[in-house]
Structure formats: structure tokens, C-alpha cells
């Protein structure tokens, strides 16, 4: 096994996990559970343990992605996920939710996507140039009321 350099300088490199050649050997549930165990065992980038609330939010995002993959007939592993499939997931999620919810879900999946790269040596979807990037739109509150502007322009 080879060792992959960790993306974060505070985390030591780990040996890559062997990706099974037989479908079903490592299921999405096992990959999700490993991710949860790592979140509980390793500190965040700030050096503090992840809170259970944060872990729950990350796992909720992973479960949502897993349900979508099942519904679209994707193989039973996360490590075969492509940029196109991830973009399709976010696009479909946006059709059923708000932009803010989609941005949050995308952000909560960031840690999981980096985990897949570190644990399984998969393509780094998060940093990929073709990944869709959803961002919150800044709403600007009007400085002057529209009736006042209308009255001034008359």
C-alpha cells in the first residue's frame, strides 16, 4: 500500500485503503461508517474535536447523496463517484430545495469528498475545475424606499 499525503498539514498521511474489485465488498454504508469514525477520532482543522451536531450534519449530507445515488442506479460505493454525478446531484437537490440549502449541503459534503480522496485515492472532486460551485447570493437591502425614489424622480 502506498501512502497519500494528507491535504491538511495537521493530519498525518494514512495508508490508502484498497478499493475492492468485487462490487458490494465495501458498501456505501461501510464507507459512511468509516467516515463517521474518522470524524469522531480526528480533530478538525482548528485542532478541536468535531461536535456531534457537526458530525450529524455531515452524515446527513452523505446520506442524502447516498439516497440520490441509489435512486439513479449508481453502484454501491461512494469511491466511484464522478464530478458529473456530483454536479447532477447538486442540480437535482437545488430543484427541490432552496439555494441556501443547496450551498449548505455542498459545504457539508466537502469534508466527505476530501475523505474519499485521502482514504481511497479517488479523484479530488472538491477541487476539480468542472465541479459546480453554488454560492449564496448577497441580498442588498435598499438604502432608500422605492416610493421616495419615485417621488424624487418626478
C-alpha positions as CSV (number, residue, x, y, z in Angstrom):
1,X,0.0,0.0,0.0
2,X,1.2,3.5,-0.7
3,X,0.8,6.5,1.5
4,X,-1.1,9.5,0.3
5,X,-0.1,12.9,1.5
6,X,-2.7,14.5,3.7
7,X,-4.3,17.7,2.3
8,X,-4.2,19.2,5.7
9,X,-0.8,19.8,7.3
10,X,-2.1,18.9,10.8
11,X,-3.1,15.4,9.8
12,X,-0.6,12.6,9.2
13,X,-0.7,10.7,5.9
14,X,-2.6,7.4,6.1
15,X,-2.2,4.3,4.0
16,X,-4.7,4.2,1.2
17,X,-7.5,1.6,1.6
18,X,-7.6,-0.9,-1.1
19,X,-10.6,-0.4,-3.4
20,X,-12.4,-3.7,-3.8
21,X,-12.6,-5.2,-7.2
22,X,-15.8,-7.1,-6.5
23,X,-18.9,-4.8,-6.3
24,X,-20.6,-4.9,-2.9
25,X,-17.4,-5.7,-0.9
26,X,-17.3,-2.2,0.5
27,X,-20.7,-0.7,0.6
28,X,-21.7,2.9,0.9
29,X,-22.9,2.2,4.5
30,X,-19.4,0.9,5.4
31,X,-17.7,3.9,3.8
32,X,-20.2,6.2,5.6
33,X,-19.4,4.5,8.9
34,X,-15.7,4.8,8.4
35,X,-16.1,8.5,7.7
36,X,-18.1,8.9,10.9
37,X,-15.5,7.0,12.9
38,X,-12.7,9.2,11.5
39,X,-14.7,12.4,12.3
40,X,-15.1,11.2,15.9
41,X,-11.4,10.2,16.2
42,X,-9.6,13.1,14.5
43,X,-9.6,16.8,15.3
44,X,-11.0,19.4,12.9
45,X,-8.6,21.7,11.1
46,X,-8.9,24.0,14.1
47,X,-7.5,21.2,16.3
48,X,-10.7,20.6,18.2
49,X,-13.0,17.5,18.1
50,X,-15.9,17.7,15.8
51,X,-19.2,18.2,17.7
52,X,-21.9,15.6,17.3
53,X,-24.1,18.3,15.7
54,X,-21.4,18.9,13.0
55,X,-20.9,15.1,12.5
56,X,-24.7,14.7,12.2
57,X,-24.9,17.5,9.6
58,X,-22.0,15.9,7.6
59,X,-23.6,12.4,7.8
60,X,-27.0,13.8,6.8
61,X,-25.4,15.2,3.6
62,X,-23.7,11.9,2.9
63,X,-27.0,10.1,3.4
64,X,-28.7,12.5,1.1
65,X,-26.1,11.8,-1.6
66,X,-26.4,8.1,-1.0
67,X,-30.2,8.2,-1.4
68,X,-29.8,10.1,-4.7
69,X,-27.1,7.6,-5.9
70,X,-29.4,4.7,-5.1
71,X,-32.3,6.4,-6.9
72,X,-30.2,6.9,-10.0
73,X,-28.8,3.4,-10.1
74,X,-25.2,4.2,-9.1
75,X,-23.0,1.3,-8.0
76,X,-23.0,0.7,-4.2
77,X,-19.8,2.6,-3.4
78,X,-19.0,6.3,-3.0
79,X,-15.4,6.0,-4.2
80,X,-16.7,5.6,-7.8
81,X,-18.5,9.0,-7.8
82,X,-17.6,11.3,-10.7
83,X,-17.7,15.1,-11.0
84,X,-20.6,14.8,-13.4
85,X,-22.6,12.7,-11.0
86,X,-21.8,15.1,-8.1
87,X,-22.9,18.1,-10.2
88,X,-26.1,16.2,-11.2
89,X,-26.8,15.5,-7.5
90,X,-26.5,19.2,-6.6
91,X,-28.6,20.3,-9.6
92,X,-31.3,17.9,-8.6
93,X,-31.1,18.9,-5.0
94,X,-31.5,22.6,-6.0
95,X,-34.7,21.8,-7.9
96,X,-36.3,20.5,-4.7
97,X,-34.7,22.9,-2.1
98,X,-33.5,26.5,-1.8
99,X,-30.2,27.8,-2.9
100,X,-29.2,28.3,0.7
101,X,-30.0,24.7,1.4
102,X,-28.0,23.5,-1.6
103,X,-25.0,25.6,-0.6
104,X,-25.1,24.2,2.9
105,X,-25.4,20.6,1.6
106,X,-22.5,21.2,-0.8
107,X,-20.4,22.6,2.0
108,X,-21.2,19.7,4.3
109,X,-20.1,17.3,1.6
110,X,-16.7,19.0,1.2
111,X,-15.2,17.1,4.1
112,X,-16.6,13.8,2.9
113,X,-15.2,14.3,-0.7
114,X,-11.8,15.1,0.8
115,X,-12.1,12.0,2.9
116,X,-12.8,9.9,-0.2
117,X,-9.6,11.3,-1.8
118,X,-7.5,10.6,1.3
119,X,-8.9,7.1,2.1
120,X,-9.4,5.6,-1.3
121,X,-7.1,7.7,-3.6
122,X,-10.1,8.8,-5.7
123,X,-10.2,11.9,-7.9
124,X,-10.4,15.1,-5.8
125,X,-14.0,16.1,-6.8
126,X,-14.0,19.2,-4.5
127,X,-11.0,20.9,-6.2
128,X,-12.0,19.7,-9.7
129,X,-12.3,22.6,-12.2
130,X,-15.6,21.2,-13.6
131,X,-17.3,20.9,-10.2
132,X,-20.4,23.2,-10.0
133,X,-19.9,25.8,-7.3
134,X,-23.1,27.1,-5.7
135,X,-22.8,30.2,-3.6
136,X,-25.2,32.4,-1.6
137,X,-26.4,35.5,-3.4
138,X,-25.9,38.6,-1.4
139,X,-29.2,40.4,-0.9
140,X,-28.8,44.1,-0.7
141,X,-31.3,46.0,1.3
142,X,-32.4,49.2,-0.4
143,X,-31.0,52.3,1.2
144,X,-33.9,54.4,0.1
145,X,-37.6,53.3,-0.1
146,X,-38.8,52.9,-3.7
147,X,-41.7,55.4,-3.1
148,X,-39.1,58.1,-2.1
149,X,-37.0,57.4,-5.2
150,X,-40.1,57.6,-7.4
151,X,-41.2,60.9,-5.7
152,X,-37.7,62.4,-6.2
153,X,-37.6,61.5,-9.8
154,X,-40.9,63.2,-10.6
